[in-house]
Amino acid sequence: MLFTRNEENDVICLAFVAFVTNIVFAMFRLCFTDVLRTLNNQNVASQRFTLSSLKYYQISFCHTAPAETVVHHGAQGTGRNLHPVQARAIINQTFVSVSHKLKLPSLKPVYTTVPIHGKGNSMWKTVLTLRWPEKLSFEAIGRNKKEAEELVAQQALTVLHDSKIISPSGKLLCELSTHRTLQSTDKLTIINDDATADASGSCIKQEEMAAIEAKFPNFKSTLLNCFMKVSNHMKNANFIARPAFKRVKNGSISDWQASYSLKWPEPKEFSGIGTNRAEAEKLAILSALHWLTENNFLHQNGYPILYSNEELSKMKSAVTSPAIVKLPPALVNELDEILNDFKKIKPLMDEDRMFFERETAAANSLISEDEKMMEEIDEERDVEESVDNIPTSSSNEYGYNKDDESSVDPITGRKVLPLSSAEIEKRSNELFLSAQTRIIEKGGPVIPFLPIAEKREAILDLIEQNRVVVLSGGTGCGKSTQMPQYLLDSYALKHRGTECNIIVTQPRRLAALSLAQTVANYRGEKIGESVGYQVRLNSVLPRHPLGRILFCSTGILLRRLQACPDMSGVSHLIIDEVHERDCLTDFTLVILKDLLQSNPLLKVILMSASLNADLLSRYFDSAPLIHVEGRTFPVQRIFLPEVQSLTRVFGERNNTTNIKPMVDQALVVKLVRYIDINKPSQGSILIFLPGWAEIKSLHSKLKEFYPSDETHWILPVHSRLSQVEQERIFDRPPEGVRKIVLATNIAETSLTINDCVYVIDPGVHKELRYNSQRGSAVMENQWIAKANAQQRAGRAGRVQPGEAFHLYSEEKHEEMERFPQAEILRIPLEKVVMDIKAYNENLKSIDFLSRTLEPPSHRAIRVAIRELESIGALDEHERLTPLGRRIAQFSTHPRLAKSLVFATLFRCLDPVASIVAGLSSAREGWSVESTVDNQRQIIRQAKYRFHPTSDHLALASLMRQFRNQRGRYEVDEFCENFQANVKSLYFLKGVRSLLVDHLKDANLLGDRSHADSIRHPVNQHADNEEMIKAALVMGFGDRILRVRRGKIVKGIIKSNELVILSEKHGPVHIVPDSVNADGKIKSDFMIYFNGIFSTERKAFVVRDTTQISNMTAVLTAGRSFTAGSQLDEVSDSSSASITIDESENLQFACSPRETRLLMELRESLSDTCDFLLRTAGLRQTNELTSVVGKFHGRQVDMLARLLSTKNN
């Protein structure tokens, strides 16, 4: 390139000046460095001195000649060639490392490069700024940008090496230190090498600044949030912390200064100086936080401390004060008189109780001796007999007791008279002709071909030769409908039909009903002839006394076992759907093992669509296995990577992993759109979702794309919905309309959608699991098992080939458990323990449950036993108490059963029976259309119309008014007006009738009609709300919530805020559809029954709640009653404290005399109720029974009047 003469002269002059300057600087550096080395002594202080001196002498510009000149003089002029190449990379790497180690991003080297000459022949100048270990600047000139930056890096590397800071390769030669770096970099006022000062003049060590930063990593948000709270508390926006920034000059360098002028707790300003705004603001904030912390104005969580210890103590004292209880003066003397009368009959009641206990102990001793004797007899029999000697038939196949005129029929549960030989022969011929017509002559109804038909003979032979057979069959193979018929017809064709009486159990009541109807149709009969069913609240029993098939729920079978322990007369027990592993099925399997020993004629068939056959086989002593393939169309299974590929046209998505069991609803929507566009509309889409929240959310998202029912039916399935909405899922849509069903795992087996072709499976379901350490159930999302995934996929192949889209990878599928976890391992066991006692009172729960297929932990069993002891159902020896004997046969939870029993004793049965029916069922009494957005608020408003402070009383009122409606028109109109679910209410009405039957069977009710009669004594106080609540509290004793007023929220006292506390779970939340969810709670106490730990809220959440009075709580809650001070009744001015069950939440204050009266009233109620439970239903009555009964009437009347007092 050509230069003009003037340009050439300029370049020559510039090169000469640079050359001379570099020679002078190199000579000066060599001399000065040698002197300093003598003084250095290899310590950090001298290193700092060296750098400071160099910084002083190294002027802000050091022009450097072109590269070859600099390299030449750098190598030969000094006798060293430390960094011929890549100095810039070494500097950059070293300072990035230092920046990371000191956690100071500002330490990274800064290069500033600009052109300095001519348009066509520019030279480049680079300034390198380093901020560690001191602030240093270097300059260099090169022919291009890269060369200039490399040259300036060489200068810096040489200086740092000579000062013993880093080696030529970039290795650190000194210890890292933060305080000097902060001091020089951030331009705080220097007090000394180890401290800085804030604007107030106080010294802050840099170590303290680092400690404050470590304590408050989000320091800026901490300060801003703190003063926002102060501003809200003071109700003055001037207290909000706001920064102010300005430029400050430090010689030739311009830095930033940030300042915070704080007005609390006193006016103060905190400043910081840095190379940029962020650094300056950081120092100012850390200074402020340090001062606030040191002076105890900032909580360790970052909240402002606005109150003195005295103020806080006063507030806490007010919050934790006991509830006030005061007896009505007009009733005190009358109550005292009643209690004095009780003292007269108490010795007689105690004597009766001791007599009862002696009799019970003697009976238990007798039973123990009988058991030992039976064990000895069994041992002798085992020696003398072998299994081969067991007979294969019986002359008394119906199992009648010849010494009794009647026996209990194990099929119907009723007492029947024995049949004559002629009647038995007649029935045998009827069964033979029916089987011959259908099987040999091929007459009667046409049965579609089912895969099980090919293995009919093999299965029958296996059952004939073995007492237990495990039969697994795929979906649609016909095992549930054909197996019972095969057995009955095989006996009938051998003229032995009357010997065949079959019970088939189903875990779901709907399945039992539908299967019974199907089998009856296949046999050409009406339901109720040879085939019948019995489930909770519904039954059509076989009318023929021999040769029958009964489909029933597992619970019904257990009730039969209580009435007929040997099941004499039943030839075959078929346990269907074993793979579901519900609690009752596992319970039944233990009993069946014993039953096979006591009834040598019984045969057991275990059936399931997909079960762990090996586990069952081992459990029943290596029982033989047989498998039948299912009848389904092929289903293509598509996993997550392919699903993502198919849906990519609708947009990319970053989150493609599925670590947690969650539903990716955005992906589900994309997949639905893909299927809708690319697949025929004749096939419906079934989407499995964990629960109602996900169903509701996805329903809204899909409605955004498909708002019209004329093109798409989007149908949720849930018990909350109306009957009309639930039944729509079975309807076929018009041609061209796509049906999309949103369902929970109920659609895996219980519901069959015939036009389903496409299944979307996110692989997640909601599961209730009991945490014995927390003492509560936890409802949370869990991954399904492989068996569940297979069932879900199979839903797509029932009527034609289908596709199943799994929203998880094949690797995730392989990680899943093979089968679902047994229910008995994840639920509370109180009801299970009571079922064990109902089956055999003398069995130990741990011994029995240890024999289950997969035993629960001993800890969980012991927790259940303690729970039953706490409600008075079991004594300390795990024996049934008088209360336990009454409720052992109840089909509801023991706590609910106890409330029901006390409702009869407190004479308020009608409403309590309705409440317990609602709490015993999963059915929701209230209903809102799925399209309503604020569904929970609407339900709360509907409840509020029936009762403003109690969900339980609202349900009782709803059911009472529902029962008063006459005719279908009135019922439908009533349910429409009050957002009630008509189907659920009919079901709850049936549950209520069943509970009334339990009371009658327990000899606590003379006739079932008494429960509905308001005029009957059992409903004398049915209109007294507090008596109803008292009966509930008797069962929910430890499920009481304490309502406190006032709390500290992030450092702010909020005196009007409510805190709802549970003794066991701490603060709790109330679901939004409860009448008490609006926060307008006036009572000090509430009760609940259903509560779970929510992983989403990370808190305990309760459902239905009821506000109760202080008097109701002090008289009926808990078991133990403690008075906290001496009861000096001479002076009534002092206050006595009462504590229930040593609970901080159940503390009360009243006068000493009131404390004594309340304590004695509780004791008298306990003793009289215990006496009535011991003696109720006994045929022999005496004078004491009459006296106690009359006294109890007076006692309950007094209780009703006390609880009705408004000031409590």
Beta strands, then each sheet from edge to edge (+ up, - down):
strand 1: 110-115
strand 2: 124-130
strand 3: 136-142
strand 4: 190-192
strand 5: 195-197
strand 6: 203-205
strand 7: 243-250
strand 8: 253-262
strand 9: 268-274
strand 10: 323-324
strand 11: 407-408
strand 12: 415-416
strand 13: 468-473
strand 14: 501-506
strand 15: 531-535
strand 16: 538-540
strand 17: 548-553
strand 18: 572-575
strand 19: 603-608
strand 20: 625-628
strand 21: 635-638
strand 22: 684-688
strand 23: 712-716
strand 24: 738-743
strand 25: 756-761
strand 26: 764-771
strand 27: 776-783
strand 28: 802-806
strand 29: 1040-1049
strand 30: 1052-1062
strand 31: 1066-1070
strand 32: 1085-1088
strand 33: 1091-1094
strand 34: 1099-1102
strand 35: 1105-1108
strand 36: 1121-1123
strand 37: 1136-1140
strand 38: 1147-1150
sheet 1: 1+ 2- 3+
sheet 2: 4+ 5- 6+
sheet 3: 7+ 8- 9+
sheet 4: 10+ 38+ 37- 36+
sheet 5: 11+ 12-
sheet 6: 16+ 15- 17- 14- 18- 19- 13- 20-
sheet 7: 21+ 28+ 25+ 22+ 24+ 23+
sheet 8: 26+ 27- 33- 34+ 31+ 30- 29+ 32- 35+
end
